[in-house]
Amino acid sequence: MKMGARLARHGDDVTAVGLVRRVLDMLYLGAGYAAGVFLFAIFAIMMVMSIGRQFTLNIPAGDDFASWCMAAMAFLGLAHTFKRGEMIRVGLLLERLRGRTKQVAEIVALCVATAFILYFTRHAIQMTYDSWRFNDVAQGVIALPLWIPQLGFSGGLAILSIALIDETINVVGGHRPSYERGSPDETPDEFIERISQGGGG
């Protein structure tokens, strides 16, 4: 009876963990798609502004909108890029470590990165909140409330913070980092050789 109850609780825990995992993965993927949408918006704005000159057409505050889209694209894409292992990492030391030593070094690196990003996220959210609270508006042609474009900046950092905490918990639990590609024992030279032969990153 007690054993059945424990198994049921364990099954519920596994289901809850799986649900959280799916929600987090959807969050990172959704932020990545949003970054792609802003990238396309930049392309559309620049093309309309370039071709429009030939027909005396213009987008009011087009440069401002392109800049805001660029900031949103850059920051919203960070978490997805990080989790997919596409973010540039300086791993000269970590690549030479193995086993438990490497795991500890990964945890330290993730904790330092998480602390820095949480610090920046806190101030980014505070800045966005202050812009909303004081009703700050853009100084360009269109007086757009500044908190609207700032949401991409602060929101992207918030999602990156979640991704770093998620990854830290993952590595502390003894799992391999999700951003690490290839074999765990693969050397940098072997990685370059695999990529040059068309292997996955």
N, C-alpha and C positions, 0 to 999 in steps of 0.2 A: 504493500500500500504506500509506504513512505518512499520506496524506490520509484514507484510509478509517478508519485507527485514530484520527485526530484527531476525525473526525466521530462515531465511535462513542463516544469519551470525552465529546464535547460533548453527545451525546444522553443519556448517562448522567447528566451534570451537570444537564441540564434536567429529567430525570425525578426526580432527587433533590431539586431545588429545588421542583418541583411537589408532591412528597410532603410535604416540610417545610411548605409553604404550606397544604396541606390539613389537616395535623395541628394547626398553629397555629390555623387558622380553627375547627376542631372544638373546640379547647381553649377559645377565647373564647366560642363559641356554647354549649358545655356549661356554662361558668361562668354565662352569662346564664340558661340554663334552671334551673340550681341556685338562682340568685337568685330566680327566679319561684316555685320550689317553696317557698322559705323565706317569700316574701311570702304565698303561700296558707296556709302553716302559721301565720303571724301572724294572718291572718283567722280561721282555724279555732279557734285558741286563744281569741281575743278573743270570738268568737261563743259558744263553749261556756261561757266564764266569765260572759258577760252573761246568756245564757238560763238557764244552770245555777243562777243565784241564785234563779230562780223555783221551782226543784225541789230546792233544797238540794244541788245538785251542785257540785263544785269540782275544779279541776285543781291538785294540789300543786305549788307553785312555778311557777304559771302565768305570773306576771309575769316571773320569771327566764327562763323558756323563750321568752317573747315577745321579751324584750330580746336574748337570744342570737340568735334568729332574725333580728331586725332588723339586728344587726351583721353577720351572715353575708350577709344579702340586700344590704346596702349595699356591702360590699367585694367580694363575688363578682360583682356586676354592673358593676364599674368598667371592666374591660378591654373587655367587649362594648360598653358605652356609649361608651367612648373610640373604639374602632375604627369604630363606626357613625356617628360624628360627632354624637352626641346629647349629649355632655358640654359643659357651659357653658364657653366659651372667651372670654377677653377679647382680641379681635383688633383693637383700635383702630389699632394700628400696622401689623400684618401685612396688614390689608385694604387699606392704602394703598400697599403695595409691589407690584412686578411683576418678573417674570423672575428673573434670577440673584440679585438682591438679596433677593427674597422667599424664595427657596430657602435662602439662607444664614441668614436670620433664622429660618426654620422649623427648621433644623438646630440653631441655638443654643438656641431655645426648647425643642426636644425633648431636647437634651443636659442642660439645666438641670433639666427636669422628671424625666428619667430618674435623674439624680444624687440628687435629693431623694427620689424614691420608693424607690430602692435603699437609701438610708440608713434610711428608715422600715421597709422590708421586713426589713432585717437585724435591727433591734431587735425587730420583731414576731415573727420566727422565733425569736430568742433568748428572748423572753418565753415563747412557747409551749413551747419546749424546756425552759426552767427550770421551768415549771409541771409538765411531765411528770416531770422529773428529781427534783423535790422533792415530788412527789405532792400538789400543791396541790388543794384541793377547794373547791367553792362553800360559802358560809356560810349558805345558805338552808335550806329544808325538806329538799331533796334534796341530798345531798353528792356532787354530780357532779364528777368530775375536771375541773379548769378547762381543761386542754389541749384537751379535746374541743370546747367552744364557741369556743375561741381559734383553732382551725384555720380557721374561716371567715374570720376577720380576717387572719391571716398568709397563708393560701392566696390570698385575694383580692388582697392586695398583691403577692404573688409573681407571680401571673398578669398583673397590671397592669404590673409591671416588665418581664416578657417582651414584652408588647404595646408598651411604649414603646421597648424596644431594637429590636424588629421594625420599628416605624415609623421609627425613626431610620435604620436601615440602608436602608429603602425610599426615604426622602427623599434620603439621601446618594447613592444610586444614580441620582438624577435623576428619580425617579418622583414623581407627584403624591400628596400625603398621602391615605390612604384615608378619613380623617375629613372631608375637604374635599368639600362637596357643591356641585352646580351647576357653571356654567362657570368656568374658571380666571380669566377676566377679568370676572366678574360683580361688580358693585358691591353694597354693602350695601342700597342703595335698590332695586336690581333684584331682589335676593334676597327682600326683604320683599314686593315686588310679585308675584313668582312664587308665593310661599307663600300670599298672600292670594287668588290666583286658583286655588288648589287644586293647585299644582305640588308635586312631591316635595321633601322636605327633604334 
